[in-house]
Amino acid sequence: MTRTARFGRCGVLVLTGLLGAWLGAATARAEDANKADLEALKKSLAKYEDYKAAIRDLYLSTEGCVYFNGEKIPGTMDYPKGAMGVHFVNVPSVGKKLDPMKPNVLIYEPTKKGLKLVGVEWLVPLTPDVKEAPSLFGQKFMGPMEGHYPLIPKEFVHYDLHAWLFSDNPNGMFSPTNPKVKCNKAEFPMLEKPTKMMPGPM
C-alpha cells in the first residue's frame, strides 16, 4: 500500500514535469515563430524608410507628432510617458481583414535629417462585428479607445497594436509609446510645431 502511494506521487511529479517541459517548448516555438514573422515584416517594410515611398503607396501623414506626458486622466487610456511619433495612415486598409504583413499605420520620428521610420501600428475599428480585442504575434490589442483628437476624429473608436520594429523601446516591442522617440522641433516643414496631446475621454 505504501509503495503504491509513493509510486503514484512520483508518477504525478513526473507527469507534471513533462507537461511543464512541453508547455515551455510550445511557448518557445511560438515565440520563435513570432520573431521570424516580425523579422520578415521588417524586411518587407524597409522600403518605407523613405517616407515618399509610403506616400506613393497611399500612407498619408496626419502631420502632427503624438506625444504623451505620462499623466493619468480618469476616463482615458493609460499610456506610459513617450511618443507615438508621426502617423502615416493607409486609409483604404482600415476596416478590412487584419493583415499581419500590412500594418495600417507607419510611424515616423521627426529628426534634423527628416523623417525616420521607427514603428508600425494596426488598427481595428470598433463595429458590431468585433466582439473582443483582436491579437497579432501573441499580443492583444489595446482598446477600445477614441481617435487621438485633433489628428484623428474622436468618433473613430478602435483597437490598436504598435510594434517598434525599427527602434529600440525600453518599454517593450509592443508598448503603445516609446520614450526614445522624440517630438522635438526638426528641419521638416510639416512638423515645425509638433502637436502634444492627450486622448479624449473614453
N, C-alpha and C positions, 0 to 999 in steps of 0.2 A: 504494500500500500504506500509506504513511504517512498520507495523507489519510483513508483508510477507518478506520484505527485511531483517529485523532483524532475522527472523527465518532462512532465507537462509544462512546468515553469521554464525549463531550458528551451523547450520547443517554442514557447511563446516569445522568449527573448530572441531566439534565432530568427523566427518569422518577422518580428518587429525590426530586427537589424536588416534583414533582406529587403523588407518593404521600404525602410528608410533609405537604403542604398539605391533602390530602384527609383524612388521619387526624386532623390538627389540627381541621379543620372538623367532622368527625364527633364528636370529643370535645367540642367546644364546643356542638354541638347537643344531645348527651346531657346535658351539664351544665345547659344552659338548660331542657331538659325536666324534669330532676330538680328544679331550682329552682322551676319553675312548679308541679310536683306538691306540693312542700313548702309553698309558699305557699297552695295550695288546701287542703291538710291543716290548716295552721294556722288558716285561716278556719273550717273545719268544726268545729274543736275549741274555738273561742273561748268557747262556752257553758260549758265546764268550768273557766273561770276562777273560777266559783263552784263550790267543791268539793261543795256539796249537790246540784248538778245531776249531778255524777259519780256520787254515791251512788244517786241515783234511777235511773241507767242501769246499776246493778249494778257500778260500780267501787268495790270495798270496800278500806278502808285496812288496811295492815299495821301502822299506828300508829308504829313506830319510824322514826327518821331515819337513813339509812345513810350512813356516812362512812368514808373510807379515809385512813390517815395516810401512805401512800406507802411504807411498809416492805415490802420484798421478802421473802417467806417461801417457801422451797422447797416445791414441790408445790401452790402456789396460783396463781390468776390474778394477773397483774401489772397493778395499776391505778395510774394517776397519782394523786397526792395530791388529794383533793377529795371532794365529796359526791355521792351519788346521790339524796339527798332522801327524802321520804316517798312510798312506793309505794301507789297505788290500783290494785288488780288486778281486771280484768274476768275472773273465773274461767271463766264459760261460754265465753269466746272462746279460751281457752288450749287448744292441741292441734288446733284447727280450721285450715282452709286460711288461710295467711298473707294478711292484707288490709292493703295499704299505707295505706288510708284509715281503718283502725280499729285503732290500737295496742292491745295487751293491757294496757298499764300507763300511767297518768298519773302524772307526777312533780311533787310539790309541795315548796316550801320553806317551813318554818315561820318566820313573821315576827311582829312585835308586832301587826300588823294582821290576822293569821290566816294561812291557807294561800295561798301564791301559786303558780299553775301555772307551771312552768319548762321542762318537757320531757315526752317520751313514751318508751315502750320497747315493742319487740316481742319476744315470747318464743316459742321453738320447742322443745318437749320433745324430748329425745333418745330416739328409738324405732328399732326395726329398719328402719323405712321411710325414716328420714333418713340418707342416705348421705354427705352432706357439709354444710358450713356453708351456710345459706341466704344470700341477699343481697337488699337493697332499695335503691333510689336509688343504685345503683352501689357500695354498701357491703357488705362481707362481715361477717356476724355474728361475734361473739366466742364462743369456747367450743370444745367443750362444757365446762360448769362445774357445780358443785354449787349447790344453792339457798343463799341467804345466811342461814344459820342465826344466831340463833334465829327470825328473822321468817318465813323460808321453809324448809321441811324440806330437809336436805342431800340427801335422796333425789331431789329434783326436779332432775335433771341436764338441762341445757338449753343452747341457744344464745340470745344476745340482741343487740339493737341499740338503742342510745339515740340520740335526736335532741333537742337542746336548742333547740326551736322558739321558746320564749318567754323565753329568757335567753341573753345573750351568753356564749360559752365560749371563753376564750383557748386552750384545748387543741383546739378544733375542734368543729363542729356534732355530730359523731358520736362524740366521745370518751365513754367509759363514765362518767367523773366530771367534775365541774365545780368548780374551785377558787373560783368566785364564789358558789356556793350554800353556805349555812351551815346547820349543825345546832345552832345556839345555842338556849338556853332562850328560849321565846317564850310569849306570852299565849294559849296554846291548850291546853286541859285534857289532851288526849290525848298531848301531846308535851312535857310538863314535864320529862321525863327522857329525852332523846334517846338512842338506842342507838348506840354507836360499836362497830363490829365489823369483823372481817376474815373473808374466806371460809374455809371449811374446806378441808382438803387435797383435792386432785383425786383 
